[in-house]
Amino acid sequence: MRRLIILYAVILLVLLPVAGCQQQSPSLPDIESLTYTNSEYGFSVEYPKDWDILEDYMGRVVVFIGPSVLEETYYININISIEQLSEEMTLEDYGITVESNTQMALPDYNKVDEYSTTIGGQPATVSTLTATVELEGTEYTLKDSCAIFIEDSVGYIITYDVPQEFHDQYADCFELVIGTFEFD
């Protein structure tokens, strides 16, 4: 029996590094969801069933509004912005532009993570940042995630906007949105 356990341990030690090298598709979170379709911009996406929707709000194509937190003073949200790019841009160049604009809007912006993925069949970059903002006299420390990608000279930005202490609690909602985004 002891030999069998040692054999399994050796096999496991040999296979684990190999398994870690394989590209794995992230699984979608198990969240009850609805599908939002935007025929004007030609995309659809799933969002949490109990969240509200605002369309064409403050320059955003759509805002998915989640629960209120911090004694009902801040609503967790995921929003999608779209902009026609004036010139042909690479994803890297678009990322630099988006980051520069973010730094101007949020002077204490700090990027804490970044990774590459695919959204809607397009290469994408997802960044996580922290920043402090003041809204109606109250200061909030945010930990936002921002996914950017390009399709036919149109830049897409999906932002997960949340106070820092709630980021991990609702991160699966952001994963649902970016994982189900599809072009029609």
Phi, psi and omega in degrees: 000317181298320178298321179296318178296316179297318178300314178298320179297317179296315179299317179297317179296327179285319185280329183301311179299323179293317180297324180292338181277345182280140177286127181247140176280129179293139178276148179284144178295151180273082181237134175293126189223166173238162178256129174257131178238132177242103183287332179296318182258356173070046176215162173222158183201150175265149179217160182302135187304323185269011177267154178265167181234137168236126178257150179048056183243120177050046178080003178261144176294315179208146174234125174264119186256119181265203184292156174273145181227178180053060180056042177061033178256349183218131178260126173295137180211156172233125183232154181239124176245147180225137177220137175286125180275134185286341179218164176295125181232148171277164177300320179299314179296319179296320178299319178297317179297313180298317180295319178298315178297322179294318179296325177291321181283328183232087186303330180264020177307136177219116178283126182250345181198153175203140176211161179260147179205192175233133177230127180058030180081003182248146174301141183218158174238133177243123179244147173242135184223160170241151179195158176249133178230155175244125179232122179050044176082359179248134180266133180236138170261117183260153168230097185257152171244142185224121178254131178235144176200166184232140174219119178051052178061026175240128178269135179243136177230121175248119184243132174257111188249118188202144171301144188308318185289350179250001186305307184292328182297327183245009182300329179295334176292320176296317178299323176299312183296309183288333180282343182246000180298127179222144171274142180285000000 
